[in-house]
Amino acid sequence: MRLILASASPARRATLVAAGITPIVKVSTVNEESVLAKLPGGRAFSGGHTTPGDEVGALAAAKCANVSEALRAPGSEAALPDSEAALVIGCDSMLEINGQMQGKPHTPDVARERIRAMRRMTATLWTGHSVALLSPASSAPGTKPSARTIKAQLTRCASTQVHFGDISDQEIDAYVATGEPLQVAGSFTVDGLGGPFIEGVTGDYHLVVGISLPLLRSMATELGLFWPDLWDTPRP
């Protein structure tokens, strides 16, 4: 059983590696704005009827499904032998502060404005997780491998409270200048240069990094998998 991470996030990959699982990274080609535009009831941040969990869950599910479909053809991923089953994981994170959902800032001005609004505040980090179980692509001996099937897909979301410290304007300018907060949800990291500016986390620390190990284990168990089977080192 191989784990496929449908995300380019180095933090998510590092979290899995630290937990004994080296994933195959295959980034999705999902258009996030298109996915969110199709949600019924309108976006949560604009007063619609969707919840933050609806939004991150929809994005995670779309990324998981996109990569799962790309892997169905035999030989589509060189690092994944046709004879092996796979667990595909898609994730998406957003920060909710003062009722507003925030994704990646992309520009220094937006990042600077968001971090100033977050200081001395408690915000909620939402992360959607979607997992799909793919069958092996192999068929009967001596025959051409058949396409993989997507046996099941589950989507769950969870949230964690993040408590920000009293960050000075000078510290914010210096942090933004590093470029780190520009490509991460909510304009901060807890496991990088942004860590000293966060006074505490109420809930699952790994969720703030972008991937909840306890939630993933629960979802894998629901799919009938034994979590230790995903470890790189064979069990004794």
N, CA, C and O of each residue as an XYZ file, in Angstrom:
944
protein
N       0.852     -1.189      0.000
C       0.000      0.000      0.000
C       0.892      1.243      0.000
O       1.704      1.417      0.908
N       0.751      2.098     -0.995
C       1.511      3.332     -1.067
C       0.588      4.517     -0.818
O      -0.597      4.477     -1.150
N       1.143      5.569     -0.231
C       0.377      6.771      0.043
C       0.748      7.834     -0.984
O       1.925      8.129     -1.193
N      -0.265      8.401     -1.619
C      -0.080      9.453     -2.615
C      -0.572     10.761     -2.012
O      -1.734     10.860     -1.620
N       0.292     11.760     -1.933
C      -0.084     13.061     -1.397
C      -0.402     14.004     -2.539
O       0.477     14.370     -3.318
N      -1.668     14.398     -2.636
C      -2.116     15.287     -3.710
C      -1.914     16.738     -3.297
O      -2.858     17.528     -3.305
N      -0.696     17.083     -2.939
C      -0.386     18.426     -2.446
C       1.095     18.704     -2.646
O       1.931     17.809     -2.521
N       1.406     19.957     -2.958
C       2.808     20.368     -3.111
C       3.391     20.880     -1.801
O       4.546     21.304     -1.768
N       2.612     20.847     -0.720
C       3.049     21.415      0.556
C       4.237     20.655      1.147
O       4.112     19.470      1.457
N       5.385     21.315      1.310
C       6.527     20.653      1.959
C       6.221     20.289      3.408
O       6.716     19.280      3.910
N       5.402     21.109      4.089
C       5.077     20.843      5.489
C       4.243     19.580      5.629
O       4.466     18.797      6.552
N       3.296     19.368      4.741
C       2.487     18.146      4.802
C       3.361     16.918      4.540
O       3.254     15.906      5.232
N       4.212     17.025      3.546
C       5.101     15.897      3.247
C       6.020     15.606      4.438
O       6.200     14.450      4.819
N       6.600     16.658      5.021
C       7.518     16.473      6.149
C       6.802     15.845      7.339
O       7.389     15.034      8.056
N       5.538     16.210      7.557
C       4.761     15.641      8.659
C       4.566     14.142      8.462
O       4.700     13.366      9.408
N       4.251     13.733      7.233
C       4.077     12.311      6.947
C       5.397     11.555      7.080
O       5.433     10.452      7.625
N       6.483     12.152      6.581
C       7.791     11.496      6.667
C       8.181     11.283      8.132
O       8.692     10.226      8.500
N       7.931     12.311      8.969
C       8.254     12.185     10.397
C       7.428     11.090     11.058
O       7.837     10.525     12.073
N       6.265     10.790     10.484
C       5.396      9.741     11.021
C       5.689      8.379     10.392
O       4.931      7.428     10.583
N       6.788      8.286      9.643
C       7.197      7.002      9.102
C       6.666      6.670      7.728
O       6.758      5.524      7.287
N       6.102      7.673      7.032
C       5.507      7.429      5.715
C       6.099      8.409      4.708
O       5.925      9.620      4.845
N       6.794      7.897      3.704
C       7.313      8.754      2.633
C       6.330      8.694      1.471
O       6.262      7.678      0.779
N       5.566      9.762      1.244
C       4.531      9.700      0.212
C       5.090      9.933     -1.187
O       6.164     10.510     -1.357
N       4.350      9.479     -2.166
C       4.575      9.895     -3.545
C       3.785     11.182     -3.731
O       2.576     11.198     -3.498
N       4.433     12.246     -4.138
C       3.749     13.534     -4.304
C       3.278     13.679     -5.744
O       4.069     13.586     -6.682
N       1.998     13.904     -5.902
C       1.410     14.147     -7.224
C       0.405     15.286     -7.066
O      -0.680     15.093     -6.517
N       0.765     16.451     -7.541
C      -0.030     17.654     -7.305
C      -1.239     17.689     -8.240
O      -1.136     17.354     -9.420
N      -2.372     18.094     -7.701
C      -3.597     18.155     -8.495
C      -3.584     19.354     -9.437
O      -2.783     20.278     -9.293
N      -4.488     19.310    -10.398
C      -4.631     20.425    -11.349
C      -5.978     21.116    -11.157
O      -6.520     21.702    -12.094
N      -6.505     21.048     -9.963
C      -7.827     21.604     -9.671
C      -7.792     23.134     -9.655
O      -6.864     23.736     -9.116
N      -8.802     23.747    -10.244
C      -8.998     25.193    -10.164
C      -9.833     25.471     -8.913
O     -11.035     25.205     -8.893
N      -9.198     26.002     -7.877
C      -9.866     26.153     -6.583
C     -11.060     27.103     -6.662
O     -12.111     26.827     -6.083
N     -10.908     28.204     -7.364
C     -12.011     29.165     -7.450
C     -13.221     28.564     -8.140
O     -14.359     28.865     -7.780
N     -12.978     27.711     -9.136
C     -14.081     27.054     -9.835
C     -14.829     26.113     -8.896
O     -16.058     26.048     -8.922
N     -14.082     25.386     -8.066
C     -14.715     24.476     -7.103
C     -15.574     25.258     -6.118
O     -16.716     24.883     -5.848
N     -15.027     26.340     -5.584
C     -15.755     27.129     -4.589
C     -16.970     27.816     -5.199
O     -17.990     27.985     -4.531
N     -16.867     28.207     -6.454
C     -17.989     28.889     -7.116
C     -19.191     27.967     -7.294
O     -20.325     28.432     -7.407
N     -18.940     26.668     -7.319
C     -20.024     25.711     -7.528
C     -20.706     25.273     -6.234
O     -21.684     24.527     -6.271
N     -20.197     25.733     -5.093
C     -20.816     25.350     -3.833
C     -22.217     25.944     -3.715
O     -22.409     27.122     -4.017
N     -23.198     25.153     -3.282
C     -24.557     25.693     -3.132
C     -24.640     26.663     -1.970
O     -24.028     26.442     -0.925
N     -25.384     27.723     -2.145
C     -25.615     28.651     -1.046
C     -24.616     29.781     -0.929
O     -24.766     30.646     -0.067
N     -23.592     29.795     -1.780
C     -22.633     30.906     -1.730
C     -21.533     30.692     -0.720
O     -21.672     29.886      0.200
N     -20.436     31.414     -0.888
C     -19.274     31.275     -0.021
C     -19.565     31.788      1.385
O     -20.329     32.735      1.569
N     -18.940     31.145      2.377
C     -19.174     31.505      3.780
C     -18.716     32.924      4.083
O     -19.397     33.650      4.807
N     -17.540     33.341      3.525
C     -17.008     34.652      3.876
C     -17.858     35.791      3.330
O     -17.775     36.916      3.823
N     -18.683     35.509      2.309
C     -19.511     36.558      1.724
C     -20.947     36.498      2.219
O     -21.844     37.085      1.614
N     -21.163     35.788      3.320
C     -22.500     35.731      3.904
C     -23.359     34.607      3.372
O     -24.565     34.585      3.617
N     -22.763     33.671      2.646
C     -23.519     32.553      2.098
C     -23.841     31.515      3.159
O     -23.550     31.702      4.341
N     -24.445     30.419      2.719
C     -24.908     29.404      3.659
C     -23.916     28.258      3.839
O     -24.138     27.385      4.678
N     -22.843     28.242      3.080
C     -21.855     27.201      3.284
C     -21.068     27.479      4.563
O     -20.995     28.618      5.025
N     -20.487     26.434      5.121
C     -19.671     26.573      6.320
C     -18.193     26.518      5.913
O     -17.868     26.087      4.807
N     -17.302     26.956      6.807
C     -15.874     26.805      6.499
C     -15.502     25.352      6.204
O     -14.679     25.080      5.329
N     -16.114     24.422      6.942
C     -15.856     23.018      6.693
C     -16.306     22.575      5.311
O     -15.652     21.750      4.674
N     -17.439     23.131      4.842
C     -17.906     22.823      3.486
C     -16.849     23.213      2.457
O     -16.588     22.474      1.507
N     -16.245     24.383      2.658
C     -15.315     24.920      1.666
C     -14.018     24.123      1.611
O     -13.601     23.703      0.531
N     -13.374     23.907      2.758
C     -12.108     23.159      2.738
C     -12.358     21.699      2.376
O     -11.511     21.055      1.757
N     -13.532     21.174      2.766
C     -13.862     19.803      2.408
C     -14.046     19.634      0.912
O     -13.579     18.654      0.331
N     -14.728     20.592      0.284
C     -14.949     20.521     -1.165
C     -13.635     20.597     -1.927
O     -13.440     19.883     -2.910
N     -12.741     21.458     -1.476
C     -11.447     21.594     -2.149
C     -10.595     20.339     -1.973
O      -9.964     19.875     -2.923
N     -10.579     19.793     -0.758
C      -9.818     18.574     -0.516
C     -10.358     17.422     -1.354
O      -9.584     16.658     -1.930
N     -11.687     17.292     -1.426
C     -12.306     16.205     -2.186
C     -12.005     16.341     -3.675
O     -11.754     15.346     -4.356
N     -12.030     17.571     -4.177
C     -11.756     17.797     -5.603
C     -10.311     17.441     -5.937
O     -10.049     16.847     -6.983
N      -9.366     17.800     -5.058
C      -7.960     17.493     -5.304
C      -7.704     15.987     -5.241
O      -6.967     15.435     -6.058
N      -8.320     15.340     -4.266
C      -8.171     13.893     -4.129
C      -8.732     13.173     -5.354
O      -8.090     12.273     -5.896
N      -9.924     13.567     -5.789
C     -10.560     12.926     -6.941
C      -9.763     13.176     -8.216
O      -9.636     12.286     -9.057
N      -9.228     14.386     -8.359
C      -8.453     14.738     -9.546
C      -7.218     13.849     -9.679
O      -6.954     13.310    -10.754
N      -6.470     13.695     -8.601
C      -5.261     12.875     -8.637
C      -5.617     11.389     -8.746
O      -4.940     10.641     -9.451
N      -6.668     10.964     -8.057
C      -7.085      9.562     -8.142
C      -7.424      9.181     -9.574
O      -7.045      8.108    -10.044
N      -8.133     10.053    -10.261
C      -8.510      9.784    -11.652
C      -7.263      9.731    -12.540
O      -7.178      8.906    -13.450
N      -6.296     10.617    -12.270
C      -5.064     10.633    -13.063
C      -4.240      9.366    -12.868
O      -3.443      9.006    -13.734
N      -4.424      8.693    -11.747
C      -3.650      7.488    -11.436
C      -4.322      6.199    -11.883
O      -3.745      5.122    -11.731
N      -5.503      6.283    -12.419
C      -6.244      5.065    -12.746
C      -5.590      4.255    -13.857
O      -5.624      3.025    -13.825
N      -4.995      4.927    -14.836
C      -4.394      4.212    -15.966
C      -3.131      3.475    -15.521
O      -2.323      4.041    -14.785
N      -2.946      2.238    -15.949
C      -1.726      1.501    -15.596
C      -0.476      2.255    -16.041
O      -0.423      2.795    -17.145
N       0.536      2.284    -15.159
C       1.786      2.951    -15.500
C       1.733      4.459    -15.465
O       2.668      5.111    -15.931
N       0.672      5.041    -14.929
C       0.538      6.502    -14.923
C       1.492      7.170    -13.938
O       1.795      8.354    -14.083
N       1.964      6.436    -12.946
C       2.923      6.960    -11.968
C       4.057      5.951    -11.830
O       3.867      4.840    -11.337
N       5.250      6.371    -12.283
C       6.382      5.445    -12.320
C       6.737      4.892    -10.938
O       7.188      3.754    -10.816
N       6.529      5.707     -9.899
C       6.894      5.274     -8.546
C       5.844      4.364     -7.918
O       6.048      3.849     -6.819
N       4.723      4.162     -8.605
C       3.647      3.326     -8.077
C       3.472      2.104     -8.969
O       2.850      2.203    -10.027
N       4.008      0.956     -8.567
C       3.862     -0.266     -9.373
C       2.388     -0.612     -9.587
O       1.553     -0.397     -8.709
N       2.087     -1.150    -10.765
C       0.705     -1.500    -11.075
C       0.123     -2.513    -10.093
O      -1.092     -2.578     -9.909
N       0.989     -3.300     -9.464
C       0.510     -4.352     -8.569
C       0.167     -3.845     -7.178
O      -0.358     -4.602     -6.362
N       0.457     -2.561     -6.886
C       0.230     -2.038     -5.542
C      -1.036     -1.187     -5.468
O      -1.344     -0.415     -6.376
N      -1.757     -1.350     -4.361
C      -2.886     -0.468     -4.079
C      -2.345      0.864     -3.570
O      -1.172      0.962     -3.212
N      -3.187      1.881     -3.537
C      -2.730      3.203     -3.107
C      -3.808      3.923     -2.323
O      -5.003      3.736     -2.550
N      -3.360      4.745     -1.401
C      -4.253      5.620     -0.656
C      -3.899      7.046     -1.050
O      -2.785      7.502     -0.794
N      -4.837      7.754     -1.671
C      -4.619      9.130     -2.127
C      -5.183     10.086     -1.086
O      -6.303      9.907     -0.607
N      -4.398     11.105     -0.738
C      -4.829     12.087      0.256
C      -4.819     13.482     -0.364
O      -3.799     13.938     -0.881
N      -5.955     14.141     -0.304
C      -6.060     15.539     -0.714
C      -6.383     16.395      0.500
O      -7.206     16.007      1.329
N      -5.749     17.548      0.614
C      -5.977     18.435      1.768
C      -6.137     19.875      1.303
O      -5.645     20.264      0.243
N      -6.830     20.651      2.112
C      -6.888     22.089      1.877
C      -7.126     22.794      3.207
O      -7.922     22.343      4.030
N      -6.427     23.902      3.401
C      -6.533     24.652      4.659
C      -6.915     26.096      4.413
O      -6.523     26.702      3.415
N      -7.687     26.634      5.341
C      -8.012     28.061      5.348
C      -8.078     28.539      6.795
O      -8.383     27.771      7.708
N      -7.790     29.808      6.979
C      -7.854     30.399      8.312
C      -9.108     31.252      8.411
O      -9.376     32.085      7.546
N      -9.876     31.036      9.477
C     -11.063     31.853      9.727
C     -10.744     32.843     10.847
O     -10.405     32.447     11.962
N     -10.857     34.121     10.539
C     -10.629     35.153     11.548
C     -11.670     36.248     11.379
O     -11.851     36.805     10.296
N     -12.344     36.537     12.475
C     -13.430     37.514     12.455
C     -14.486     37.169     11.405
O     -15.037     38.057     10.754
N     -14.762     35.872     11.247
C     -15.803     35.441     10.322
C     -15.385     35.416      8.875
O     -16.208     35.122      8.009
N     -14.131     35.716      8.579
C     -13.645     35.737      7.199
C     -12.722     34.552      6.966
O     -11.884     34.230      7.808
N     -12.882     33.904      5.815
C     -12.023     32.787      5.439
C     -10.857     33.301      4.611
O     -11.044     34.052      3.653
N      -9.652     32.890      4.989
C      -8.460     33.375      4.308
C      -7.622     32.204      3.812
O      -7.279     31.297      4.571
N      -7.303     32.243      2.530
C      -6.413     31.250      1.948
C      -5.004     31.809      1.880
O      -4.551     32.462      2.820
N      -4.312     31.563      0.792
C      -2.952     32.068      0.617
C      -2.994     33.534      0.204
O      -3.822     33.904     -0.629
N      -2.134     34.377      0.755
C      -2.173     35.807      0.423
C      -1.548     36.131     -0.931
O      -1.995     37.054     -1.612
N      -0.531     35.391     -1.325
C       0.161     35.537     -2.604
C       0.998     36.813     -2.749
O       2.037     36.777     -3.410
N       0.586     37.933     -2.159
C       1.351     39.181     -2.294
C       1.774     39.691     -0.916
O       1.091     39.435      0.075
N       2.906     40.416     -0.849
C       3.371     40.948      0.435
C       2.367     41.889      1.088
O       2.198     41.852      2.307
N       1.705     42.720      0.317
C       0.761     43.679      0.903
C      -0.396     42.963      1.592
O      -0.796     43.343      2.693
N      -0.930     41.932      0.948
C      -2.043     41.186      1.542
C      -1.568     40.445      2.783
O      -2.258     40.438      3.802
N      -0.394     39.822      2.707
C       0.141     39.098      3.858
C       0.352     40.032      5.037
O       0.001     39.695      6.168
N       0.918     41.194      4.782
C       1.195     42.165      5.850
C      -0.115     42.613      6.521
O      -0.194     42.709      7.746
N      -1.124     42.881      5.711
C      -2.417     43.329      6.249
C      -3.060     42.242      7.103
O      -3.611     42.527      8.167
N      -2.991     40.993      6.638
C      -3.618     39.898      7.370
C      -2.919     39.640      8.700
O      -3.574     39.438      9.722
N      -1.594     39.647      8.683
C      -0.865     39.364      9.924
C      -1.105     40.457     10.954
O      -1.215     40.167     12.145
N      -1.188     41.705     10.516
C      -1.495     42.790     11.445
C      -2.868     42.589     12.079
O      -3.066     42.888     13.256
N      -3.815     42.079     11.289
C      -5.169     41.849     11.816
C      -5.202     40.672     12.791
O      -6.092     40.597     13.638
N      -4.237     39.751     12.680
C      -4.250     38.550     13.497
C      -3.553     38.721     14.847
O      -3.814     37.946     15.767
N      -2.681     39.710     14.988
C      -1.912     39.803     16.226
C      -2.831     40.018     17.424
O      -3.820     40.750     17.367
N      -2.457     39.346     18.512
C      -3.222     39.360     19.766
C      -4.614     38.762     19.595
O      -5.504     39.018     20.407
N      -4.809     37.965     18.541
C      -6.114     37.375     18.257
C      -6.036     35.850     18.318
O      -4.955     35.262     18.276
N      -7.211     35.230     18.417
C      -7.325     33.779     18.261
C      -8.122     33.513     16.996
O      -9.224     34.036     16.826
N      -7.568     32.706     16.118
C      -8.226     32.387     14.854
C      -8.431     30.875     14.765
O      -7.835     30.113     15.526
N      -9.273     30.455     13.834
C      -9.563     29.038     13.647
C      -8.980     28.564     12.322
O      -9.298     29.108     11.264
N      -8.138     27.561     12.385
C      -7.552     26.975     11.182
C      -8.374     25.745     10.801
O      -8.470     24.787     11.568
N      -8.960     25.787      9.612
C      -9.773     24.686      9.106
C      -8.979     23.919      8.052
O      -8.349     24.521      7.183
N      -9.011     22.606      8.132
C      -8.360     21.784      7.112
C      -9.284     20.647      6.698
O      -9.772     19.882      7.530
N      -9.510     20.558      5.397
C     -10.281     19.454      4.846
C      -9.349     18.325      4.452
O      -8.249     18.568      3.954
N      -9.780     17.098      4.671
C      -9.013     15.910      4.318
C      -9.915     14.993      3.500
O     -11.044     14.708      3.899
N      -9.421     14.538      2.367
C     -10.178     13.582      1.560
C      -9.237     12.449      1.166
O      -8.140     12.691      0.662
N      -9.668     11.224      1.396
C      -8.842     10.060      1.078
C      -9.611      9.136      0.139
O     -10.817      8.938      0.283
N      -8.880      8.576     -0.829
C      -9.474      7.630     -1.780
C      -8.625      6.380     -1.816
O      -7.396      6.455     -1.821
N      -9.276      5.235     -1.841
C      -8.591      3.951     -1.896
C      -8.627      3.449     -3.333
O      -9.698      3.233     -3.899
N      -7.430      3.262     -3.926
C      -7.318      2.788     -5.295
C      -6.871      1.332     -5.304
O      -5.959      0.953     -4.569
N      -7.510      0.523     -6.132
C      -7.123     -0.877     -6.269
C      -5.856     -0.985     -7.104
O      -5.505     -0.038     -7.808
N      -5.162     -2.118     -7.041
C      -4.034     -2.330     -7.951
C      -4.504     -2.326     -9.400
O      -5.676     -2.579     -9.677
N      -3.607     -2.044    -10.305
C      -3.957     -2.028    -11.726
C      -3.745     -3.382    -12.377
O      -4.162     -3.587    -13.517
N      -3.104     -4.315    -11.675
C      -2.796     -5.611    -12.283
C      -4.040     -6.481    -12.396
O      -4.993     -6.333    -11.631
N      -4.012     -7.382    -13.355
C      -5.112     -8.327    -13.546
C      -4.539     -9.739    -13.526
O      -3.570     -9.997    -12.812
N      -5.101    -10.630    -14.272
C      -4.641    -12.026    -14.263
C      -3.225    -12.129    -14.823
O      -2.845    -11.350    -15.698
N      -2.447    -13.082    -14.326
C      -1.075    -13.254    -14.818
C      -1.032    -13.440    -16.333
O      -1.829    -14.181    -16.909
N      -0.079    -12.746    -16.964
C       0.091    -12.874    -18.401
C      -0.825    -12.007    -19.229
O      -0.757    -12.032    -20.458
N      -1.688    -11.234    -18.575
C      -2.593    -10.345    -19.302
C      -2.190     -8.899    -19.063
O      -1.444     -8.590    -18.133
N      -2.690     -8.029    -19.908
C      -2.399     -6.611    -19.798
C      -3.061     -6.039    -18.547
O      -4.232     -6.322    -18.295
N      -2.332     -5.233    -17.750
C      -2.933     -4.661    -16.528
C      -4.193     -3.849    -16.846
O      -4.248     -3.101    -17.823
N      -5.179     -4.019    -16.004
C      -6.422     -3.270    -16.169
C      -6.344     -1.957    -15.397
O      -5.464     -1.784    -14.554
N      -7.245     -1.046    -15.676
C      -7.255      0.250    -14.990
C      -7.587      0.066    -13.508
O      -8.348     -0.824    -13.126
N      -7.004      0.919    -12.704
C      -7.337      0.911    -11.279
C      -8.784      1.359    -11.096
O      -9.347      2.063    -11.934
N      -9.363      0.937     -9.992
C     -10.691      1.424     -9.640
C     -10.597      2.221     -8.343
O      -9.780      1.923     -7.472
N     -11.440      3.232     -8.232
C     -11.532      4.012     -7.000
C     -12.562      3.310     -6.126
O     -13.766      3.450     -6.340
N     -12.090      2.562     -5.149
C     -12.971      1.700     -4.365
C     -13.832      2.489     -3.393
O     -14.969      2.104     -3.123
N     -13.307      3.592     -2.862
C     -14.063      4.407     -1.907
C     -13.349      5.735     -1.722
O     -12.134      5.825     -1.893
N     -14.107      6.760     -1.371
C     -13.519      8.060     -1.039
C     -14.275      8.649      0.147
O     -15.505      8.669      0.167
N     -13.524      9.125      1.130
C     -14.091      9.762      2.314
C     -13.568     11.185      2.432
O     -12.427     11.466      2.067
N     -14.405     12.082      2.944
C     -13.977     13.465      3.165
C     -14.397     13.894      4.570
O     -15.551     13.727      4.965
N     -13.455     14.441      5.303
C     -13.712     14.943      6.643
C     -12.972     16.269      6.819
O     -12.010     16.549      6.104
N     -13.419     17.071      7.761
C     -12.699     18.309      8.069
C     -12.589     18.456      9.585
O     -13.359     17.867     10.344
N     -11.625     19.246      9.998
C     -11.408     19.490     11.421
C     -10.852     20.893     11.590
O     -10.370     21.502     10.634
N     -10.921     21.399     12.808
C     -10.444     22.763     13.066
C      -9.636     22.816     14.351
O      -9.786     21.973     15.235
N      -8.777     23.821     14.436
C      -7.914     24.031     15.591
C      -7.797     25.524     15.858
O      -7.745     26.324     14.924
N      -7.758     25.894     17.117
C      -7.623     27.294     17.501
C      -6.139     27.681     17.552
O      -5.319     26.972     18.136
N      -5.812     28.818     16.930
C      -4.436     29.308     16.898
C      -4.397     30.660     17.601
O      -5.158     31.565     17.259
N      -3.509     30.794     18.586
C      -3.416     32.022     19.381
C      -2.157     32.797     18.974
O      -1.031     32.346     19.187
N      -2.381     33.968     18.387
C      -1.270     34.775     17.888
C      -0.762     35.742     18.946
O      -1.539     36.263     19.746
N       0.540     35.978     18.946
C       1.144     36.891     19.898
C       1.044     38.345     19.457
O       0.434     38.661     18.436
N       1.654     39.220     20.247
C       1.663     40.658     19.952
C       2.856     40.928     19.029
O       3.954     41.224     19.500
N       2.641     40.826     17.739
C       3.710     40.943     16.745
C       3.869     42.414     16.355
O       2.889     43.071     16.004
N       5.082     42.926     16.415
C       5.318     44.331     16.076
C       5.293     44.523     14.556
O       5.458     43.569     13.795
N       5.085     45.766     14.132
C       5.100     46.069     12.696
C       6.452     45.702     12.086
O       6.513     45.213     10.958
N       7.518     45.933     12.819
C       8.853     45.630     12.307
C       9.033     44.117     12.128
O       9.636     43.666     11.154
N       8.508     43.348     13.071
C       8.596     41.896     12.949
C       7.763     41.404     11.768
O       8.181     40.502     11.042
N       6.599     41.992     11.580
C       5.744     41.612     10.461
C       6.446     41.900      9.139
O       6.450     41.061      8.237
N       7.040     43.087      9.025
C       7.748     43.453      7.794
C       8.893     42.478      7.510
O       9.102     42.062      6.370
N       9.626     42.124      8.560
C      10.753     41.208      8.391
C      10.265     39.819      7.992
O      10.873     39.163      7.146
N       9.169     39.374      8.599
C       8.630     38.050      8.287
C       8.115     37.995      6.851
O       8.393     37.044      6.121
N       7.366     39.013      6.453
C       6.830     39.043      5.093
C       7.966     39.087      4.070
O       7.861     38.488      3.000
N       9.041     39.789      4.393
C      10.175     39.912      3.477
C      10.851     38.572      3.193
O      11.513     38.419      2.167
N      10.689     37.600      4.095
C      11.280     36.284      3.852
C      10.549     35.521      2.752
O      11.098     34.587      2.167
N       9.308     35.923      2.472
C       8.504     35.240      1.470
C       7.750     34.034      1.983
O       6.882     33.507      1.288
N       8.067     33.585      3.193
C       7.428     32.374      3.711
C       5.903     32.462      3.802
O       5.219     31.511      3.421
N       5.351     33.572      4.293
C       3.890     33.585      4.486
C       3.069     33.759      3.209
O       1.842     33.681      3.261
N       3.705     33.990      2.078
C       2.962     34.315      0.861
C       2.207     33.125      0.273
O       1.170     33.303     -0.365
N       2.720     31.915      0.484
C       2.127     30.738     -0.156
C       1.556     29.743      0.837
O       1.471     28.551      0.543
N       1.163     30.224      2.018
C       0.577     29.333      3.016
C      -0.751     29.912      3.496
O      -0.930     31.129      3.553
N      -1.679     29.018      3.841
C      -3.001     29.443      4.284
C      -2.910     30.316      5.522
O      -2.240     29.962      6.492
N      -3.587     31.459      5.488
C      -3.621     32.346      6.633
C      -2.395     33.215      6.796
O      -2.340     34.019      7.727
N      -1.405     33.083      5.920
C      -0.199     33.926      5.934
C       0.752     33.621      7.084
O       1.479     34.507      7.533
N       0.758     32.383      7.569
C       1.685     32.048      8.649
C       1.991     30.563      8.635
O       1.253     29.757      8.069
N       3.100     30.223      9.274
C       3.426     28.822      9.532
C       3.650     28.670     11.027
O       4.049     29.618     11.702
N       3.392     27.478     11.539
C       3.677     27.197     12.941
C       4.963     26.384     13.069
O       5.564     26.310     14.141
N       5.375     25.776     11.955
C       6.551     24.906     11.975
C       7.748     25.533     11.272
O       8.722     24.844     10.971
N       7.679     26.842     11.009
C       8.757     27.526     10.321
C       9.104     28.835     10.992
O       9.100     28.932     12.219
N       9.405     29.850     10.186
C       9.794     31.152     10.719
C       8.666     31.827     11.498
O       8.923     32.683     12.345
N       7.411     31.442     11.214
C       6.285     32.053     11.904
C       6.019     31.487     13.282
O       5.227     32.051     14.036
N       6.672     30.370     13.632
C       6.419     29.710     14.910
C       6.579     30.584     16.140
O       5.741     30.498     17.038
N       7.616     31.429     16.236
C       7.791     32.250     17.438
C       6.687     33.287     17.654
O       6.560     33.835     18.749
N       5.896     33.556     16.628
C       4.831     34.552     16.756
C       3.499     33.934     17.195
O       2.505     34.640     17.365
N       3.491     32.622     17.375
C       2.274     31.923     17.792
C       2.444     31.472     19.237
O       3.357     30.710     19.557
N       1.562     31.946     20.100
C       1.706     31.680     21.535
C       1.135     30.337     21.954
O       1.476     29.825     23.020
N       0.284     29.768     21.141
C      -0.278     28.481     21.527
C      -1.261     27.958     20.502
O      -1.728     28.696     19.634
N      -1.568     26.679     20.610
C      -2.526     26.006     19.748
C      -3.454     25.192     20.635
O      -2.994     24.431     21.486
N      -4.750     25.348     20.440
C      -5.724     24.551     21.174
C      -6.308     23.527     20.210
O      -7.139     23.856     19.363
N      -5.861     22.274     20.351
C      -6.307     21.242     19.432
C      -5.122     20.513     18.836
O      -4.049     20.462     19.438
N      -5.310     19.953     17.666
C      -4.304     19.134     16.998
C      -3.249     20.019     16.342
O      -3.545     20.743     15.392
N      -2.020     19.962     16.848
C      -0.924     20.762     16.287
C      -0.708     20.458     14.807
O      -0.510     21.374     14.010
N      -0.746     19.179     14.436
C      -0.489     18.804     13.057
C      -1.520     19.394     12.101
O      -1.225     19.619     10.927
N      -2.724     19.642     12.602
C      -3.750     20.240     11.757
C      -3.330     21.633     11.323
O      -3.628     22.050     10.204
N      -2.639     22.360     12.201
C      -2.170     23.699     11.854
C      -1.092     23.620     10.782
O      -0.982     24.511      9.940
N      -0.304     22.562     10.811
C       0.709     22.354      9.772
C       0.038     22.046      8.434
O       0.607     22.308      7.374
N      -1.176     21.489      8.486
C      -1.923     21.265      7.254
C      -2.394     19.855      7.019
O      -3.042     19.583      6.008
N      -2.077     18.924      7.949
C      -2.530     17.552      7.776
C      -2.624     16.896      9.154
O      -1.636     16.835      9.887
N      -3.809     16.409      9.499
C      -4.037     15.820     10.821
C      -3.771     14.322     10.778
O      -4.504     13.578     10.127
N      -2.731     13.880     11.466
C      -2.415     12.456     11.498
C      -3.492     11.632     12.201
O      -3.859     10.569     11.701
N      -4.018     12.092     13.358
C      -5.084     11.307     13.993
C      -6.327     11.170     13.112
O      -6.945     10.107     13.070
N      -6.694     12.250     12.407
C      -7.868     12.183     11.545
C      -7.613     11.248     10.368
O      -8.488     10.468      9.994
N      -6.422     11.322      9.785
C      -6.103     10.434      8.671
C      -6.128      8.972      9.102
O      -6.630      8.113      8.376
N      -5.587      8.695     10.284
C      -5.601      7.319     10.783
C      -7.038      6.828     10.944
O      -7.359      5.693     10.592
N      -7.898      7.697     11.479
C      -9.299      7.330     11.656
C      -9.965      7.051     10.306
O     -10.733      6.098     10.177
N      -9.677      7.870      9.317
C     -10.277      7.696      7.988
C      -9.750      6.425      7.324
O     -10.507      5.689      6.691
N      -8.436      6.171      7.474
C      -7.866      4.953      6.895
C      -8.489      3.715      7.541
O      -8.775      2.730      6.859
N      -8.694      3.770      8.846
C      -9.324      2.651      9.552
C     -10.749      2.443      9.051
O     -11.196      1.306      8.899
N     -11.457      3.531      8.795
C     -12.824      3.440      8.272
C     -12.856      2.760      6.905
O     -13.838      2.113      6.539
N     -11.767      2.919      6.160
C     -11.663      2.270      4.848
C     -11.170      0.828      4.956
O     -11.007      0.143      3.946
N     -10.935      0.379      6.176
C     -10.502     -0.991      6.382
C      -9.000     -1.188      6.329
O      -8.532     -2.319      6.197
N      -8.229     -0.102      6.429
C      -6.774     -0.192      6.366
C      -6.174     -0.221      7.765
O      -6.766      0.278      8.722
N      -4.985     -0.816      7.867
C      -4.221     -0.862      9.102
C      -3.098      0.160      8.963
O      -2.195     -0.014      8.145
N      -3.152      1.236      9.769
C      -2.237      2.356      9.600
C      -0.765      1.944      9.537
O      -0.043      2.458      8.682
N      -0.285      1.047     10.396
C       1.133      0.657     10.321
C       1.555      0.062      8.978
O       2.745      0.028      8.666
N       0.584     -0.410      8.175
C       0.932     -0.933      6.856
C       1.449      0.164      5.927
O       2.047     -0.133      4.893
N       1.225      1.423      6.285
C       1.694      2.540      5.466
C       3.118      2.959      5.818
O       3.740      3.727      5.083
N       3.634      2.459      6.939
C       4.989      2.829      7.334
C       6.013      2.338      6.315
O       5.841      1.287      5.698
N       7.086      3.120      6.151
C       8.149      2.727      5.228
C       8.858      1.466      5.675
O       9.180      0.611      4.850
N       9.108      1.334      6.980
C       9.823      0.187      7.517
C       8.844     -0.936      7.814
O       7.885     -0.736      8.560
N       9.068     -2.111      7.245
C       8.148     -3.237      7.514
C       8.037     -3.513      9.005
O       9.014     -3.400      9.746
N       6.845     -3.873      9.429
C       6.638     -4.206     10.832
C       7.288     -5.543     11.162
O       7.315     -6.446     10.326
N       7.821     -5.673     12.403
C       8.435     -6.954     12.784
C       7.381     -8.054     12.877
O       7.710     -9.199     13.186
